[in-house]
Amino acid sequence: MITRPNARATRAGSRASVLLAALALATPIAAQDFVRDHPPTLGAPARLSVPAVHETRLANGIDVSVVEQHELPLVQVIVSFAG
């Protein structure tokens, strides 16, 4: 014999889980204390390292600039014409 859950019990369980989730989410929000008397202290700035640009000229007079970055296996080609 297959029994179906009582609809009232299912709704009550659903309401209880929604209430529990709301309380769980509200607790961290209420626990935050913001002090707005002064701005937060900043850490040291991140180190900036700019890769070197290698420039050369091909035999047909086209200038080529290459920037190597080996973090990702990507190739990007940008062609621009003067004039």
One Martini backbone bead per residue (centre of mass of N, CA, C, O) as a GRO file, in nm:
protein
   83
    1MET     BB    1   0.095   0.038   0.024
    2ILE     BB    2   0.046   0.371  -0.067
    3THR     BB    3   0.152   0.669   0.083
    4ARG     BB    4   0.057   0.992   0.137
    5PRO     BB    5   0.129   1.286   0.222
    6ASN     BB    6   0.037   1.528   0.411
    7ALA     BB    7  -0.038   1.845   0.320
    8ARG     BB    8  -0.004   1.988   0.592
    9ALA     BB    9   0.276   1.875   0.663
   10THR     BB   10   0.418   1.985   0.414
   11ARG     BB   11   0.359   2.288   0.463
   12ALA     BB   12   0.485   2.305   0.745
   13GLY     BB   13   0.772   2.221   0.655
   14SER     BB   14   0.808   2.450   0.453
   15ARG     BB   15   0.773   2.686   0.652
   16ALA     BB   16   1.003   2.604   0.841
   17SER     BB   17   1.233   2.624   0.630
   18VAL     BB   18   1.192   2.922   0.561
   19LEU     BB   19   1.233   3.033   0.848
   20LEU     BB   20   1.516   2.917   0.889
   21ALA     BB   21   1.649   3.063   0.649
   22ALA     BB   22   1.584   3.352   0.741
   23LEU     BB   23   1.742   3.337   1.007
   24ALA     BB   24   2.020   3.261   0.886
   25LEU     BB   25   2.039   3.529   0.711
   26ALA     BB   26   1.989   3.751   0.939
   27THR     BB   27   2.221   3.714   1.141
   28PRO     BB   28   2.473   3.825   0.980
   29ILE     BB   29   2.352   4.104   0.923
   30ALA     BB   30   2.311   4.189   1.228
   31ALA     BB   31   2.629   4.140   1.311
   32GLN     BB   32   2.707   4.387   1.162
   33ASP     BB   33   2.964   4.641   1.204
   34PHE     BB   34   2.961   4.981   1.120
   35VAL     BB   35   3.228   5.209   1.081
   36ARG     BB   36   3.191   5.567   0.988
   37ASP     BB   37   3.427   5.758   1.102
   38HIS     BB   38   3.633   5.599   0.911
   39PRO     BB   39   3.829   5.489   0.689
   40PRO     BB   40   3.974   5.234   0.567
   41THR     BB   41   4.251   5.059   0.558
   42LEU     BB   42   4.514   5.024   0.344
   43GLY     BB   43   4.700   4.843   0.161
   44ALA     BB   44   4.921   4.741  -0.035
   45PRO     BB   45   5.004   4.768  -0.339
   46ALA     BB   46   5.004   4.618  -0.620
   47ARG     BB   47   5.208   4.465  -0.831
   48LEU     BB   48   5.341   4.590  -1.137
   49SER     BB   49   5.372   4.395  -1.441
   50VAL     BB   50   5.515   4.470  -1.746
   51PRO     BB   51   5.557   4.359  -2.039
   52ALA     BB   52   5.756   4.322  -2.291
   53VAL     BB   53   5.840   4.489  -2.597
   54HIS     BB   54   5.881   4.353  -2.919
   55GLU     BB   55   6.060   4.500  -3.189
   56THR     BB   56   6.014   4.486  -3.552
   57ARG     BB   57   6.125   4.447  -3.899
   58LEU     BB   58   6.038   4.358  -4.191
   59ALA     BB   59   6.137   4.324  -4.519
   60ASN     BB   60   5.856   4.484  -4.616
   61GLY     BB   61   5.816   4.713  -4.358
   62ILE     BB   62   5.682   4.578  -4.125
   63ASP     BB   63   5.569   4.635  -3.814
   64VAL     BB   64   5.653   4.447  -3.509
   65SER     BB   65   5.468   4.361  -3.213
   66VAL     BB   66   5.560   4.182  -2.906
   67VAL     BB   67   5.369   4.012  -2.645
   68GLU     BB   68   5.451   3.805  -2.379
   69GLN     BB   69   5.213   3.556  -2.242
   70HIS     BB   70   5.214   3.244  -2.044
   71GLU     BB   71   4.941   3.195  -1.883
   72LEU     BB   72   4.801   3.164  -2.168
   73PRO     BB   73   4.698   2.976  -2.461
   74LEU     BB   74   4.720   3.254  -2.653
   75VAL     BB   75   4.622   3.428  -2.959
   76GLN     BB   76   4.679   3.770  -3.075
   77VAL     BB   77   4.574   3.966  -3.360
   78ILE     BB   78   4.681   4.296  -3.470
   79VAL     BB   79   4.575   4.499  -3.742
   80SER     BB   80   4.731   4.799  -3.876
   81PHE     BB   81   4.668   5.087  -4.083
   82ALA     BB   82   4.801   5.343  -4.238
   83GLY     BB   83   4.570   5.603  -4.362
   0.00000   0.00000   0.00000
